[in-house]
C-alpha cells in the first residue's frame, strides 16, 4: 500500500465521517474533497472537475425539472386524488394502489419528491378511513425506494453505475434494464408490507376527516384563526401611511400581523401578499391576524389611524386563489427548534407568515399574547399563510420543513394546471426517446424539458429552483474519488481482497457479498456516494474474474436503492419518520428482513437476466 493510496483513503474516511455526523453539509464535504484531491497531487485539477461535464449530472438536473413540471401542472396531486377515490374503504386496496402509484411516478421523477407529495394525501386518506398513518407511511417510503429499481433514470445511483460502465468502454444499461428485477421486488414489497403492517401497530382509530382533504376553512378553524381575523383600512393621517411593514414593527409592538393588503387601483382591486418590504398607503385595506381578539379594544386602532371594517367571511376563503394556508411539521434534523418565529425572520426569509402553532394537538395563542415569541419545539406543527407560490417553494426545503397538509383549494391554483396534457406529452417524449435509443438519454431529458417549457408547464425560474443542487454537487465532488482510488491502486486492492475472501465460493456468493457491502455502506453515506465508490469495484471484480460486468454493476445499483434498514438511510425514510410516528427500531424490525429478501431476489434474478 503506497503513500498516495493511504492519503486517498484518509481523505475518503474523513469524508465518510463528516457524512455520518452531517457537519458540514454533504455538498460542502464534497467540495472540500474536490479541492483536497488535486492539492494532494493524486489527480489533476481537470480530473477533479471532470464531473461537471459528466452527462449523468446534466441528466439528473433535467429530471428534477421534469418532476417539477408534473407538480406545477397538478398531475401529481390528481394522481393522489385518483388514489383516494379508487381505494374506497379498503385498506388493503389502498396499500396496493399506493405502492403502485408511488413506484410508477417515482420511476420518472425524484422519489423524495414523490413521497413528499404523497404524505399529505396519505394522511388525509388515513383520517377518512380511520386507519393509523403508521400502517401506511412505511409502505409509502418503501415504494419510493423501490421506484429507484424500475428505470435507468429513477435514481442517481443507477445513472452513476451506467456512467461507470460507459467510462469502462461498455454499452451501459438500457432505459428498462432494471424493470424486470424492480417489478419483481415491487410485487415482493407489496406482499411483504401487507403482512408486515401489523408489526407497525397503530390500530388506534383516527377521527374521520370532514372532507377527503382539509379545506382552508378547516385549517383556519383548527388553529382558531377566525376569531382573530380583521380587515383594517388605513385612514388619512395614519402613522402607517408611506411606511414599510418591517419599519412599523406592528407584530412585535401591537400584536398585529399583516397577512395581505387589498389595494384599489383605477379600474381594479388587487391583493398584495405582505412582505417586510411592502409599503402601506392611505386607503389600503389590511387583512390582519391579531395576537388577541381584544386588541381592537386597547386603543391600538385609534393610535395607528386605522378603522375596522366588516368581515363577512374568512378572507382566506375570499382570496383562495391568491392566498393559501399550509400545515408544516419540523423534521427530526430541522435546525429550527429552540428558536422563536421572530428570531427566524420567517416572513423576510420565506415570504410567509406563521399564523398558528399546534403543540400536543392544541392551538397555541402565544406567550403573553404574542405567537412570535414562542420557542419552537421538535413536535410542533406550524400553520403558514402566504402566496401559493411561496408555499410550494417551502416544499423544497425538506431539511427544515415538511409540508404536511395542502388544502383542497390547491387544485384550483396549480400554477400551470391547464397545461397538464402538455406535461404528459413532455414526459412521453422523454421516455419514448430514451426507450428507442434515437438520442442519448441526456438529450432525451433536455428535449422533454424544452417541450414542457414550450407549452409553459415550467418557466425558467421554477426550473432552476427545482434542481436539487446539493445532490448534483455531491455527485460531482465524489466522482474524483473513484479515479483517485483507481490511480493509486485502491480499487485493485479492494477487488483482490473481495476475490480472495469469496472468490472460491462462486459468483453468486460474490454478488451477495457485493450487495451486502453496498447496502451497509449506504447506511452511513448517501446512496449516490455509495454507488460512486462501489461501481468501479464491481466492474473491476468482474473483469478480474473474466465474468460479465453487467450483473455486478446491476447488483451495486440495486443495493444502493435498498436503503430500507434505518430511518436515516435515505431522505425518503426520514420524511415519513414524523408523520408515521415511527421509532428507529420500527425501521430495523421491518427493513432488515426486507433488505435480505431483496438481496436474495437480486442474487437469483440478476445472473439469470444478465448472464455471468
Residue pairs with C-beta under 8 A, 6 or more apart in sequence:
1 489
1 493
2 488
2 489
4 40
4 41
4 42
4 487
4 488
5 485
5 488
5 489
5 490
5 493
7 40
7 42
8 37
8 40
8 42
8 481
8 484
8 485
8 488
8 490
9 490
11 33
11 36
11 37
11 40
11 481
12 481
12 485
12 533
15 29
15 30
15 32
15 33
15 478
15 481
15 525
16 524
16 525
18 24
18 29
19 26
19 29
19 524
19 525
19 526
19 529
20 524
20 525
22 333
25 470
26 470
26 474
26 526
26 529
27 469
27 470
27 471
27 473
27 474
27 477
29 477
30 473
30 474
30 475
30 476
30 477
30 478
31 473
31 477
32 477
33 477
33 478
33 480
33 481
34 48
34 49
34 476
34 477
34 480
35 48
37 43
37 48
37 480
37 481
37 484
38 44
38 45
38 47
38 48
42 484
42 487
42 488
43 480
43 483
43 484
43 487
47 480
47 483
48 480
49 476
50 479
50 480
50 483
51 57
51 475
51 476
51 477
51 479
51 480
52 476
54 163
54 475
54 476
54 479
55 163
55 440
55 441
55 442
56 156
56 159
56 160
56 162
56 163
56 442
56 475
57 472
57 475
57 476
58 442
58 445
58 446
59 153
59 159
59 441
59 442
59 445
60 156
60 159
60 471
60 472
60 475
61 467
61 472
62 442
62 445
62 446
62 448
62 449
63 108
63 109
63 110
63 153
63 445
64 110
64 466
64 467
64 468
65 449
65 452
65 458
65 463
65 466
65 467
66 108
66 109
66 426
66 427
66 430
66 445
66 448
66 449
66 452
67 108
67 109
67 110
67 113
67 114
67 466
68 458
68 462
68 463
68 465
68 466
69 416
69 423
69 426
69 427
69 449
69 452
69 457
69 458
70 76
70 105
70 109
70 423
70 427
71 77
71 113
71 117
71 392
72 414
72 415
72 416
72 423
72 457
72 458
72 462
73 414
73 416
73 417
73 419
73 420
73 422
73 423
73 457
74 411
74 414
74 416
74 417
74 420
75 420
75 423
75 424
76 105
76 114
76 117
77 117
77 121
77 406
77 410
77 411
77 414
78 411
78 420
79 101
79 105
80 101
80 117
80 118
80 121
81 121
81 212
81 411
82 101
83 94
83 97
83 98
83 101
83 121
83 125
84 121
84 124
84 125
84 128
84 212
84 213
86 93
86 97
87 93
87 94
87 97
87 98
87 125
87 129
89 129
91 129
91 131
91 135
92 194
94 125
94 129
94 131
94 136
95 135
95 136
95 139
95 190
95 193
95 194
95 197
96 190
96 194
98 118
98 122
98 136
98 139
98 140
98 143
99 139
99 140
99 142
99 143
99 146
99 186
99 189
99 190
99 193
100 143
100 186
100 190
101 118
102 114
102 115
102 118
102 140
102 143
102 144
102 147
103 143
103 144
103 146
103 147
103 150
103 182
103 186
104 147
104 150
105 114
105 147
106 114
106 115
106 143
106 144
106 147
106 148
106 150
106 154
107 147
107 150
107 151
107 153
107 154
107 182
108 151
108 153
108 154
108 427
108 430
108 431
110 468
111 144
111 145
111 147
111 148
111 154
111 155
111 572
112 144
112 398
112 571
112 572
112 575
114 144
114 147
115 140
115 141
115 144
115 572
115 575
115 576
116 395
116 398
116 402
116 403
116 575
118 140
119 137
119 140
119 402
119 404
119 575
119 576
119 579
120 213
120 403
120 404
120 405
120 406
121 213
122 133
122 136
122 137
122 140
122 579
123 133
123 404
123 405
123 579
124 209
124 212
124 213
124 214
124 405
125 131
125 136
125 212
126 132
126 133
126 135
126 136
126 206
127 206
127 207
127 208
127 209
128 208
128 209
128 212
130 205
130 206
130 207
130 208
131 206
132 201
132 202
132 203
132 204
132 206
133 202
133 206
133 579
133 580
133 581
134 200
134 201
134 202
134 580
134 581
134 582
135 197
135 200
135 202
136 197
136 580
137 576
137 579
137 580
137 582
138 193
138 197
138 200
138 576
138 580
138 582
138 586
138 587
138 590
139 189
139 190
139 193
139 197
140 576
141 570
141 572
141 573
141 575
141 576
142 189
142 193
142 564
142 594
143 186
143 189
144 572
145 561
145 562
145 563
145 564
145 570
145 572
145 573
146 182
146 185
146 186
146 189
146 561
147 154
147 155
147 182
148 154
148 155
148 157
148 158
148 560
148 561
149 178
149 181
149 182
149 185
149 186
149 557
149 558
149 561
150 178
150 179
150 182
150 183
150 186
151 158
151 175
151 176
151 178
151 179
151 182
152 158
152 159
152 162
152 173
152 174
152 175
152 176
152 177
152 178
152 434
152 441
153 159
153 175
153 434
153 441
153 445
154 178
155 527
155 560
155 561
156 471
156 475
156 527
156 528
156 531
157 527
157 528
157 530
157 531
157 556
157 557
157 560
157 561
158 173
158 178
158 557
158 561
160 475
160 528
160 531
160 532
160 535
161 173
161 531
161 535
161 538
161 553
161 554
161 556
161 557
161 560
162 172
162 173
163 172
164 482
164 535
164 536
164 539
164 553
165 171
165 172
165 173
165 535
165 539
165 549
165 550
165 553
166 172
168 539
168 549
170 549
170 550
173 550
173 553
173 554
174 435
174 437
175 431
175 434
175 435
175 441
176 435
177 554
178 554
178 557
178 558
180 605
180 609
181 554
181 558
181 601
181 602
181 605
181 606
181 609
184 601
184 605
185 558
185 598
185 601
185 602
188 597
188 598
188 601
189 594
192 594
192 597
196 590
196 593
196 594
199 586
199 589
199 590
200 580
200 582
200 586
200 590
202 581
209 218
210 218
211 218
211 408
212 408
213 405
213 406
213 407
213 408
214 222
214 327
214 405
214 407
214 408
215 407
215 408
215 409
216 314
216 316
216 317
216 320
216 324
216 325
216 407
216 409
217 314
217 316
217 317
218 407
219 325
219 326
219 327
219 383
219 405
219 407
220 226
220 229
220 314
220 316
220 325
222 356
222 358
222 363
222 383
223 355
223 356
223 357
223 358
223 363
223 383
224 356
224 363
224 365
225 289
225 314
225 316
225 355
225 356
225 383
226 314
227 293
228 289
228 290
228 291
228 292
228 293
229 287
229 288
229 289
229 290
229 311
229 314
229 315
230 287
230 288
230 289
230 290
230 296
230 308
230 311
231 262
231 285
231 286
231 287
231 288
231 308
231 309
231 310
231 311
231 315
232 256
232 285
232 286
232 288
232 301
232 306
232 307
232 308
232 309
233 283
233 284
233 285
233 286
233 306
233 307
233 309
234 240
234 241
234 280
234 281
234 282
234 283
234 284
234 285
234 286
234 305
234 306
235 282
235 305
235 306
235 307
236 282
237 305
238 282
238 304
238 305
238 306
239 248
239 303
239 304
239 305
240 248
240 250
240 280
240 304
240 305
240 306
241 280
241 281
241 282
241 305
242 279
242 280
242 281
243 279
243 280
244 276
244 277
244 278
244 279
244 280
245 258
245 274
245 275
245 276
245 277
245 278
245 279
245 280
246 276
246 277
246 348
248 280
250 256
250 257
250 258
250 304
251 257
251 258
251 291
251 342
251 370
251 372
252 342
252 370
252 372
254 295
254 300
254 304
255 290
255 291
255 292
255 295
255 369
255 370
256 288
256 290
256 291
256 295
256 300
256 304
257 288
257 289
257 290
257 291
257 353
257 355
257 372
258 274
258 278
258 286
258 287
258 288
259 273
259 274
259 287
259 288
259 289
259 315
259 323
259 353
259 355
259 385
259 386
260 271
260 272
260 273
260 274
260 286
260 287
260 315
260 319
260 322
260 323
261 271
261 272
261 274
261 278
261 280
261 284
261 285
261 286
261 287
262 269
262 270
262 271
262 284
262 285
262 286
262 287
263 269
263 270
263 271
263 272
263 281
263 283
263 284
263 285
264 283
271 319
271 322
271 323
272 278
273 322
273 323
273 351
273 386
273 387
273 390
274 347
274 353
275 347
275 348
275 351
276 347
276 348
280 286
285 309
286 306
287 315
287 319
287 323
289 353
289 355
289 385
290 296
291 365
291 366
291 369
291 370
291 371
292 365
292 369
296 308
301 307
301 308
315 323
316 323
316 324
316 325
316 385
320 409
320 412
320 413
321 409
321 412
321 413
322 387
322 388
322 413
323 385
323 386
323 387
324 385
324 386
324 387
324 388
324 391
324 406
324 407
324 409
324 410
324 413
325 355
325 383
325 384
325 385
325 407
326 383
326 384
326 391
326 394
326 403
326 404
326 405
326 406
326 407
327 381
327 382
327 383
327 403
327 404
327 405
328 381
328 382
328 383
328 384
328 394
328 401
328 402
328 403
328 404
329 380
329 381
329 382
329 401
329 402
329 404
329 578
329 579
330 336
330 337
330 376
330 378
330 379
330 380
330 382
330 400
330 401
330 402
330 578
331 398
331 399
331 400
331 401
331 402
331 574
331 575
331 577
331 578
332 378
332 567
332 574
332 577
332 578
333 399
333 574
334 378
334 399
334 400
334 401
335 399
335 400
336 344
336 376
336 400
337 375
337 376
337 377
337 378
337 380
338 375
338 376
339 375
339 376
340 372
340 373
340 374
340 375
340 376
341 354
341 371
341 372
341 373
341 374
341 376
342 372
342 373
346 352
346 353
346 354
346 384
347 353
350 384
350 386
350 390
350 393
350 394
350 397
351 386
351 387
351 390
351 393
352 384
352 385
352 386
352 390
352 391
352 394
353 384
353 385
353 386
354 371
354 372
354 382
354 383
354 384
355 371
355 383
355 384
355 385
356 363
356 364
356 371
356 382
356 383
357 363
357 364
357 366
357 371
357 374
357 376
357 380
357 381
357 382
357 383
358 364
358 380
358 381
358 383
359 377
359 379
359 380
359 381
360 379
364 371
364 374
365 371
366 372
366 373
366 374
367 373
367 374
376 382
381 404
384 391
384 394
388 410
388 413
388 415
389 415
391 403
391 406
392 415
393 465
394 401
394 403
395 401
395 403
396 465
396 466
396 468
398 571
398 575
402 575
402 578
402 579
404 579
411 417
415 462
416 423
416 456
416 457
416 458
419 455
419 456
419 457
420 457
422 451
422 452
422 454
422 455
422 456
422 457
423 452
423 455
423 457
425 451
425 455
426 448
426 449
426 451
426 452
426 455
426 457
427 448
429 444
429 447
429 448
429 451
430 444
430 445
430 447
430 448
433 439
433 443
433 444
433 447
433 448
434 441
434 444
434 445
439 447
449 458
449 463
452 458
453 459
453 460
453 463
458 466
471 528
474 526
474 528
474 529
475 528
475 532
478 528
478 529
478 532
478 533
479 532
481 532
481 533
482 491
482 532
482 533
482 535
482 536
484 490
485 491
485 494
485 533
485 536
486 536
491 536
491 537
491 540
492 540
494 537
495 537
495 540
495 541
495 544
496 544
498 510
498 513
498 514
498 537
498 541
499 510
499 541
499 544
499 545
501 513
502 509
502 510
502 513
503 510
503 545
507 545
507 547
507 551
507 607
507 612
508 603
508 607
510 541
510 545
510 552
511 551
511 552
511 555
511 602
511 603
511 606
511 607
512 599
512 603
514 534
514 537
514 538
514 541
514 552
514 555
514 556
514 559
515 555
515 556
515 558
515 559
515 562
515 599
515 602
515 603
516 559
516 599
517 534
517 559
518 530
518 531
518 534
518 555
518 556
518 559
518 560
519 559
519 560
519 562
519 563
519 565
519 595
519 599
521 530
521 533
521 534
522 530
522 559
522 560
522 562
522 563
522 569
523 563
523 565
523 566
523 568
523 569
527 560
527 561
527 563
527 569
527 570
528 560
530 560
531 556
531 557
531 560
534 556
534 559
534 560
535 553
535 556
535 557
537 556
538 549
538 552
538 553
538 555
538 556
539 549
539 552
539 553
541 552
542 548
542 549
542 551
542 552
542 553
543 549
547 612
548 610
548 611
548 612
550 610
551 606
551 607
551 610
551 611
551 612
554 602
554 606
554 610
555 602
555 603
555 606
558 598
558 602
558 606
559 599
559 602
562 595
562 598
562 599
563 569
563 570
563 572
563 573
564 573
564 587
564 590
564 591
564 592
564 594
564 595
564 598
565 587
565 588
565 591
565 592
565 595
566 573
566 584
566 587
566 588
566 591
567 573
567 574
567 577
567 582
567 584
567 587
568 574
569 587
569 591
573 587
576 582
